Amino acid sequence: MERCRPSTKGIKNVSGVACHVSSAIQLLYHATPESTRSDLILLSNELEKENLNQSNNDDCNSTSAFLMELGNLFRDIGNHDLMSYDELDIVNDRQSVDPTKFYNFIMPNIDSLHVGDAGTSLRVILSLTRKALERLVPIRHDDDDGGVLQLAKTVFDDLQKLFWKGEMTHQII
């Protein structure tokens, strides 16, 4: 019998009642095409490389930090570093993903300390993601060499097609 390699890790329910947020994050992760997830992870890495201390703009810092944490969360959920089926036992021993840093960016829009529903949480996370990507483009327009700005536009366009103007719009928003 062939063993399947797991494609993702679970998310810790750090507050004991945040399963609605964890579910929303998992839904977003799995509904997002792999190429868009990869672009978001690359965007997160590029934003981290730039060291946020370069900017005195608080809006830019919070926008970049939100996108970095979302990208880091997607990177951590996916097992992108796995290369073979032999590593299955290692994966099963790994800890689930701790979303605490990301939760700090979605509060007070989503209360991860109380019971809620995954649909509302998903809608809020999508809305925050859209706003962050929309804010990043004008902020970065003058000082970008095309790398970060292009990645942000690509991620935005892909998510726009899927969630905000695509076939899933009527189901989610």
N, C-alpha and C positions, 0 to 999 in steps of 0.2 A: 504494500500500500504506500503510495507516494504521499509524503508530508507536504502540506502547503506552507509556504513562507508567509508569516503575517505581514500585512501591508502597513499597519499602523499600531500605535500604542494607545492605551486608554488615557483618560484624563482624571487626575485625582479630584475627588470631591472634598476639597480642603475645608469647607465650612460645614459639611454634613447635610446641607440643603441646597447645594448649587448644581444639582444634576440637570436642571433646566438650562443652565448656561453651558455646561459641559456638552450636553446633547446638541445645543445650537452650534457650538464650535465644531463638533464632529460632523454635523449635517453640512455646514459650510465647507469644511475641508473636503468631504467626499463629493459634494455637488460641484466643486470647482475643478475644472480640467487640470490634469497634471502639468501641462505647460504653463498655465496661469499660476499654479502653486509654485512652480519653479521660479517664475519671474518675480513673484512676491518675495520669495526667499532671497533671490539675488538682490532685489531692491532693499530688503532689510539689511543684507550684508554690506551693500554699498553705503547705506546711510550710517551704519555703525563705523565703517572705515573713516568716514569724514569727521568723526568726533564732533558730537553736537555742540561742544563748547565753542566752536568757531562762530556760531551765530548768536547774536544778542536778541534775536527775535523769538519771544516766548511762544508765539503761534507756530513758528517753524519748528521749534524744539518739541512742542507737544505733538504736533502732527507727525514729525519724523519718529518720535518715540513710540507713538501708537502703532505706526506701520512697522517699525522694527520689532515690537513685541508680537504683533500678529504674524509676521514672517518667521520669527523665532519659534512661536508656538506651532506653526505649520511644519517647520523643519523638525521640531522635536516630536510631533505626532507621527510624522512619516519616518519610516526606517530607511532613509536614503543612504545610510552608511553600510547597509547590509549587502554583502556580495555573494553569499552562497547559502544553500539550504542547511549546511553544516552549522550555521550560526543560530539556528532556531532555538536551541536550548539556552543560548546566551540571551536571546531576546526575551524568552519567557522569564528569565531571572531579573530583567531590567525593571526599574521603577516606572510607574506611569508618570505622565507629564504633569508637572505642577504649574497650574495656570495663574498663580497668585499675582505675578507681575502684570499679566494682561488684565486681570480683574480690576486692578487699580486704575486702568485707563477707561474702563467701561462704567465704573461707578461715577456718579449716582444714576446714570441712565438705566442700569440694570442692577438690581439688588441681589448680589450673590450670597448674601447672608440670610435670606429668607426664601421660602418656597415661591416658585413662579412657573411660567410655562415656556417651553422651548420655542414655540412659534414667535412669541413676542420677543424673546431674547435674540432669536435669529434676525428678526426685522431690525432690531436696534443695532446689532453688530454690523449688519449690512449698511445701515444708515451712517454709522460712525466711520466705517471704512470708506464709503463714498465721499463723505465730507472731508476726510483726511486726504484722500487722493486728489480731490478737487482743490483743496487748499495748497497742497504741495506744489502743484504745477505753477500757479502764479508767483508763489514765494520764490521758487527756484529758477524762474524764467531768465533772470539776468545773470545769475552766477553759475549756470550749469553748462558743462561741456557736452551735454547730450546723453550721458550715461544714465544718471539717476532720473532725469526728466523723461527720457525715452522709456525706461522701465516703468515709471509711474503711469505714463500714458498707455503703455501696452496693458498693464494690469487693469487700469480703469476701463479701457475699451473692452477687454475680455469679460470683465465682470458686468459691464454695462449690457453687453449682448446677452449674457446669460440671465442675470437677475433683474435688471432695471428696465430693459426693453425687450427681453427675450421671451421664450415660451414659458418660463417659470414665473414671470411677473405676476400673473393673476393668482398664482398659487401661494406666493410668499408675501408680497407687498400688499 
